[in-house]
């Protein structure tokens, strides 16, 4: 999938006269939205081929963005590269930021960029290119004989409009421009399970400036150029929370409809929105909204997660969005530390009963290093977070599949996740019995139905992009194999 952070880094490098290229390995049928193991193996390609492609370009520097879902493959790539080359490697992203010492200790990079990376990455490339010592670059950590050098952090960039538009040519040549875009950076909330609102916020000396919003006209200008140059048909706003300030929205809606006029989807907080703004949101082209409910149990969402919202506001928001033709996906997290069996069932039942218009998407809790909830998970489980990181190096982990945090009620959590899309169709009197002890036959029948509903429901906003992407990628891979033979 198109990675916006990589595109921003490339844009900054190229604007300073450097060269940047992308070695692209598509995760065909191997991500949490579309996972089909057989086709993943057939079409995903071998990591050794990716390493050969990397080294054939004779790079002066390799850069990897690491998150919890791709860490397993990134680690394997770095190790394979290390067997054949000592080209300098820099890592960044959420996992590198939260666990910089771990990456350096295990020789998973020569440099680690902490937090937002545009300025630090450019200074590092400038220094390496000119032969200067990079030891005083803020946001940069690295290892020397005397130990790990931990340079101080730089402030967050407060004016996002000074950063060049992301360089989508990186993905254009691979047929993989999805239309990913952001209206801002950061999040106004500090939920205990989320690295963005807790860990990333603390990476700079000005945490109050973590949540920043771009000029709405600049956002529209970027989208308009992407529509024309890259033929984007649908835009996906990947902001943690889409802006909700009325004056910003009013300007954005008018300009988007005039200059872009393409459908888009967004992430929203579970808060009430004025009905007139909901109507304008739909009229501007919004076709799908993801809402992070996470739990409907006050002890979980309020006391444990630190989230401040009212359940009645969530009901009103989903109702109003649906009434205006906007599909809604509600996201829940299940299996958080100290969550009881009763609370898992209570949250699921409330969601099904009060949000019948929404598609429910259930994620297994995965402890994110550097978050308060991960510290709680370590305490209640008696596990060492260092072992979690070691697990991430040896097996793939994602929110829809394997998690290294084993909840005492993991069987129930698995059943709820497996049957999330069909729970609402099970008679209420039978619901708990089915979820607590589903027969193998019933699960065999219901799970395919849940999969079909998942693909159509929570992914409906991604279908146009995915269809074009898979068509182009499968054609490219088949073309390469025909050439080889």
C-alpha positions in Angstrom: 0.0 0.0 0.0 1.0 3.6 -0.6 2.9 5.0 2.5 2.5 8.7 3.0 5.4 9.0 5.3 7.8 7.6 2.7 6.4 10.0 0.1 7.0 13.0 2.4 10.6 12.0 3.1 11.3 11.5 -0.7 9.7 14.9 -1.4 12.0 16.6 1.1 15.1 14.9 -0.2 14.4 15.7 -3.8 13.6 19.3 -3.0 17.1 19.5 -1.6 18.7 18.0 -4.7 19.1 14.4 -3.5 17.9 11.3 -5.3 15.4 8.8 -3.8 13.9 5.6 -5.2 11.5 3.0 -3.8 12.0 -0.8 -3.9 8.4 -2.0 -3.7 7.1 -5.3 -2.4 3.3 -5.3 -2.5 1.6 -7.2 0.3 -0.8 -9.0 -2.0 -3.4 -10.9 0.0 -1.2 -10.4 3.0 -2.7 -7.5 5.0 -5.4 -7.2 7.6 -8.0 -6.1 5.1 -7.4 -8.9 2.6 -5.5 -12.0 3.8 -5.6 -15.2 1.8 -2.5 -17.3 2.7 -2.2 -19.4 -0.5 -2.3 -16.4 -2.8 -0.1 -14.5 -0.4 2.6 -17.1 -1.0 2.0 -17.4 -4.7 2.0 -13.7 -5.6 3.9 -12.1 -2.7 7.4 -12.9 -4.1 10.5 -13.8 -2.1 12.3 -11.5 0.3 15.6 -12.7 -1.3 14.4 -11.2 -4.6 13.6 -7.9 -2.9 17.2 -7.9 -1.4 18.7 -8.5 -4.8 16.6 -5.6 -6.2 17.8 -3.4 -3.4 21.5 -4.1 -3.9 21.3 -3.9 -7.6 20.6 -0.2 -7.2 23.9 0.3 -5.3 22.3 2.6 -2.7 24.3 5.0 -0.5 21.7 4.7 2.3 18.8 2.4 3.0 15.7 3.7 4.9 12.9 1.6 6.4 9.7 2.7 8.1 8.8 0.3 10.8 5.4 -0.3 12.4 4.1 -3.2 14.4 2.5 -4.9 11.4 5.5 -4.8 9.1 8.3 -5.2 11.7 8.7 -9.0 11.1 9.3 -8.5 7.3 11.5 -5.4 7.8 13.7 -7.3 10.3 14.1 -10.2 7.9 15.0 -7.8 5.1 17.6 -6.0 7.2 19.2 -9.3 8.2 19.3 -10.5 4.6 20.8 -7.2 3.5 23.4 -7.4 6.3 24.6 -10.8 5.1 25.6 -9.2 1.7 26.3 -5.6 2.4 27.3 -3.0 5.0 25.4 -0.2 3.3 24.2 2.3 6.0 20.7 1.6 7.2 18.4 4.1 8.9 15.0 3.1 10.5 12.2 5.3 11.6 8.4 5.1 12.3 6.4 4.1 15.4 8.3 1.0 16.4 11.7 2.5 15.8 10.7 5.6 17.8 9.3 3.6 20.8 12.1 1.0 20.8 15.2 2.7 19.5 17.6 1.1 21.9 16.3 -2.4 20.9 16.9 -1.7 17.2 20.5 -0.5 17.8 21.2 -3.4 20.3 20.2 -6.0 17.7 22.0 -4.3 14.8 18.7 -3.5 13.0 20.0 -0.2 11.7 23.0 2.1 12.0 20.8 5.1 12.7 17.3 5.6 14.3 15.2 8.6 13.6 12.9 9.4 16.5 9.5 11.0 15.9 8.8 13.0 12.8 11.6 12.5 10.4 11.7 15.0 7.5 14.3 17.4 9.0 16.5 14.9 10.8 16.5 12.6 7.7 17.5 15.4 5.4 20.3 16.5 7.7 21.5 12.9 7.9 21.6 12.5 4.2 23.3 15.9 3.8 26.0 14.9 6.3 26.6 11.5 4.8 26.7 13.0 1.3 29.3 15.6 2.3 31.3 13.5 4.7 30.3 15.5 7.8 29.9 14.1 11.2 26.2 13.4 11.8 26.6 13.0 15.6 24.8 16.2 16.6 21.6 15.8 14.5 18.6 16.2 16.7 16.1 13.3 16.6 18.9 11.0 15.6 20.2 8.1 17.7 23.0 5.8 16.7 25.6 3.5 18.3 29.3 4.1 18.8 32.0 2.2 20.7 31.3 4.3 23.8 27.6 3.4 23.6 24.3 4.7 22.2 24.3 8.4 21.2 20.9 9.8 22.1 20.6 13.3 20.5 17.9 15.6 21.9 14.6 16.0 20.2 13.6 18.8 17.9 10.2 20.6 18.2 7.3 19.5 16.1 7.0 21.5 12.9 4.1 23.8 13.6 3.5 25.0 10.0 2.7 21.8 8.0 2.2 23.8 4.9 5.9 24.5 4.6 6.5 20.8 3.9 6.4 19.8 0.2 3.5 17.7 -1.1 4.2 14.0 -0.8 6.2 12.5 -3.7 3.6 10.0 -5.2 5.9 9.3 -8.2 7.5 6.6 -6.0 4.4 4.6 -6.1 3.1 5.7 -9.5 5.8 3.6 -11.3 4.6 0.6 -9.4 0.9 1.2 -10.1 0.2 1.6 -6.4 -1.1 5.2 -5.8 -4.1 4.7 -3.6 -5.0 8.3 -2.9 -3.8 8.4 0.7 -3.9 11.9 2.1 -3.8 13.8 5.4 -5.4 17.0 6.5 -3.1 17.3 9.5 -0.9 15.4 11.9 -1.2 14.2 15.4 -4.3 13.7 17.6 -6.1 15.9 20.1 -6.6 12.9 22.4 -4.3 10.8 24.6 -5.8 7.3 24.6 -3.8 4.9 26.8 -3.6 2.2 24.1 -2.5 4.5 21.2 1.1 5.3 20.5 0.2 8.4 18.5 -1.6 10.2 21.3 0.9 9.1 24.0 4.3 8.0 22.7 4.7 10.2 19.6 3.4 13.2 21.5 6.3 12.9 23.9 9.0 12.8 21.3 9.3 16.6 21.1 9.8 19.4 23.6 6.6 21.1 22.4 3.9 18.3 22.9 1.1 20.9 23.0 1.8 21.5 19.3 1.4 17.8 18.4 -2.0 18.2 16.9 -1.7 20.4 13.8 -4.0 21.0 10.9 -3.1 22.1 7.4 -4.6 25.0 5.5 -7.8 23.4 3.9 -7.0 25.0 0.6 -3.6 23.4 0.6 -5.2 20.0 1.2 -7.5 20.5 -1.7 -4.7 21.7 -3.9 -2.7 18.5 -3.2 -5.8 16.3 -3.9 -6.6 18.2 -7.1 -3.0 17.7 -8.4 -3.2 14.0 -7.4 -6.5 13.6 -9.2 -5.1 15.1 -12.4 -1.6 13.6 -12.4 -2.2 10.2 -10.9 -5.8 9.6 -11.9 -6.9 9.1 -8.3 -10.6 8.2 -8.1 -11.1 7.9 -4.4 -9.2 9.6 -1.5 -8.5 8.1 1.8 -7.8 10.5 4.7 -5.5 8.8 7.1 -5.6 11.4 9.9 -6.0 9.9 13.4 -9.0 12.3 13.6 -10.4 14.3 10.7 -10.7 18.0 11.6 -14.0 19.0 13.1 -13.7 22.8 13.4 -16.6 24.4 11.6 -14.7 27.2 9.9 -12.1 24.7 8.6 -14.8 22.3 7.4 -16.9 25.0 5.6 -13.9 26.1 3.6 -12.8 22.5 2.9 -16.2 21.4 1.7 -16.7 24.2 -0.7 -13.2 23.9 -2.2 -13.2 20.1 -2.4 -16.5 20.0 -4.3 -15.3 22.7 -6.7 -11.7 21.5 -7.4 -11.6 17.8 -6.6 -15.1 16.4 -6.7 -14.0 12.9 -5.8 -15.4 10.6 -3.1 -13.4 10.3 0.1 -13.4 8.5 3.5 -12.3 9.7 6.9 -11.7 8.7 10.6 -13.9 10.5 13.1 -13.9 10.6 16.9 -17.0 9.2 18.6 -18.5 12.7 19.3 -21.7 14.4 18.2 -21.5 16.4 15.0 -24.0 19.2 14.0 -26.5 17.7 11.5 -26.0 20.6 9.1 -22.3 19.7 8.9 -23.1 16.0 8.4 -25.2 17.0 5.4 -22.4 19.1 4.0 -19.9 16.3 4.6 -22.0 14.0 2.5 -22.6 16.6 -0.1 -18.9 17.3 -0.5 -18.3 13.6 -1.3 -17.7 11.7 1.9 -18.9 8.2 1.4 -17.5 6.3 4.4 -16.6 7.1 8.0 -14.6 5.0 10.4 -15.4 5.6 14.1 -13.1 4.3 16.9 -15.6 3.3 19.6 -13.1 0.7 21.0 -15.5 -0.3 23.8 -19.0 0.4 25.0 -18.2 -0.4 28.7 -17.5 2.8 30.8 -14.8 1.1 32.9 -12.9 0.2 29.7 -13.3 3.2 27.5 -13.3 5.9 30.2 -11.2 4.6 33.1 -8.8 2.2 31.3 -8.5 3.9 27.9 -8.8 7.5 29.0 -11.5 8.2 26.4 -14.1 10.9 27.1 -17.3 10.5 25.1 -21.0 9.8 25.6 -22.5 6.7 24.1 -25.7 8.6 23.2 -23.5 10.9 21.0 -22.1 7.9 19.2 -25.6 6.7 18.5 -26.6 10.1 17.2 -23.5 10.4 15.0 -23.9 7.0 13.4 -27.6 7.6 12.8 -27.0 11.0 11.2 -24.2 9.7 9.0 -26.2 6.8 7.8 -29.3 9.0 7.1 -27.1 11.0 4.7 -25.9 8.0 2.7 -22.5 7.7 4.4 -21.5 4.1 5.3 -20.1 3.7 8.8 -17.6 1.2 10.3 -17.3 1.1 14.0 -14.0 -0.2 15.4 -13.7 -2.0 18.7 -10.7 -3.4 20.6 -11.1 -6.6 22.4 -9.0 -8.4 25.0 -7.4 -5.4 26.7 -5.7 -6.1 30.0 -8.2 -6.6 33.0 -11.2 -6.8 30.6 -13.6 -9.5 31.8 -15.6 -12.0 29.9 -18.8 -10.1 31.0 -17.4 -6.8 29.7 -16.4 -8.3 26.3 -20.0 -9.6 25.8 -21.5 -6.4 27.2 -19.6 -4.2 24.7 -20.5 -6.4 21.7 -24.2 -6.6 22.7 -24.4 -2.8 23.1 -22.8 -2.2 19.7 -25.1 -4.6 17.9 -28.2 -3.3 19.6 -27.6 0.5 19.4 -25.6 0.8 16.2 -27.4 -1.5 13.7 -26.5 0.7 10.8 -22.8 0.3 11.3 -20.4 -2.4 10.2 -18.5 -3.7 13.2 -14.8 -4.3 13.0 -13.1 -6.0 16.0 -9.3 -5.7 16.6 -7.4 -7.9 19.1 -5.5 -5.8 21.6 -1.8 -5.6 20.7 0.4 -3.8 23.3 2.2 -0.9 21.6 5.6 -0.2 23.2 5.7 3.2 24.9 2.0 3.3 25.8 0.5 3.3 29.3 -1.8 0.3 28.4 1.2 -1.7 27.3 2.8 -1.1 30.7 -0.4 -2.3 32.3 -0.4 -5.4 30.1 3.1 -6.2 31.1 2.3 -5.9 34.8 -0.9 -8.0 34.8 0.6 -10.7 32.5 4.1 -10.8 34.2 5.6 -10.6 30.7 8.8 -8.6 29.8 8.1 -6.1 27.0 11.6 -7.0 25.7 10.2 -10.5 24.9 7.4 -8.9 22.9 9.9 -7.2 20.7 11.8 -10.4 20.3 8.5 -12.1 19.3 7.9 -9.4 16.7 11.2 -10.3 15.1 10.3 -13.9 14.7 6.6 -13.9 13.8 4.1 -11.5 12.0 1.7 -9.7 14.3 -1.4 -7.7 13.4 -4.6 -6.5 14.9 -6.7 -9.0 13.0 -4.5 -12.1 13.5 -1.8 -13.0 15.9 -1.1 -11.0 19.0 1.7 -11.8 21.5 -0.5 -10.7 24.4 -2.5 -13.7 25.5 -5.7 -12.6 27.3 -7.2 -15.1 29.8 -10.5 -14.9 27.7 -8.8 -15.2 24.3 -11.1 -17.9 23.2 -14.1 -15.7 23.6 -12.2 -12.8 22.0 -11.5 -15.0 19.0 -15.1 -16.0 18.6 -16.3 -12.4 18.7 -13.8 -11.4 16.1 -14.5 -14.4 13.9 -18.3 -13.8 14.0 -18.4 -10.0 14.3 -20.3 -9.4 11.1 -23.1 -11.9 11.7 -23.6 -11.5 15.4 -26.5 -9.1 14.7 -28.3 -11.8 12.8 -28.2 -14.3 15.6 -31.3 -14.3 17.8 -30.6 -12.3 21.0 -31.6 -15.3 23.1 -28.9 -17.5 21.5 -26.2 -14.9 21.0 -24.2 -15.5 24.2 -24.4 -19.2 23.9 -23.2 -19.1 20.3 -20.3 -16.8 21.1 -19.2 -18.7 24.3 -19.3 -22.2 22.8 -20.0 -22.2 19.1 -20.1 -25.6 17.6 -17.6 -26.4 14.9 -20.3 -26.9 12.4 -21.9 -23.5 13.2 -18.6 -21.7 13.0 -17.8 -23.4 9.7 -21.1 -22.1 8.3 -21.0 -18.6 9.9 -17.3 -17.7 9.3 -17.5 -17.5 5.5 -20.6 -15.3 5.8 -18.7 -13.0 8.2 -15.8 -12.8 5.7 -18.0 -11.8 2.8 -19.7 -9.2 5.0 -16.3 -7.9 6.1 -15.1 -7.4 2.5 -18.3 -5.7 1.5 -18.9 -3.8 4.7 -15.9 -2.2 6.4 -13.9 -2.4 3.2 -16.5 -0.9 0.8 -14.6 2.4 0.8 -11.4 0.6 -0.3 -12.9 -1.6 -3.0 -12.3 0.8 -6.0 -8.7 1.3 -5.0 -8.1 -2.4 -4.2 -9.7 -3.6 -7.5 -7.4 -1.3 -9.5 -4.4 -2.1 -7.4 -4.7 -5.9 -7.5 -5.5 -5.8 -11.2 -2.3 -3.9 -11.9 -0.1 -5.8 -9.5 -1.1 -9.3 -10.6 -0.6 -8.2 -14.2 2.9 -7.0 -13.4 3.9 -10.1 -11.5 2.5 -12.4 -14.2 4.3 -10.4 -16.8 7.6 -10.7 -14.9 7.2 -14.5 -14.6 6.4 -14.8 -18.3 9.6 -12.9 -19.2 11.7 -15.1 -17.0 10.4 -18.2 -18.8 
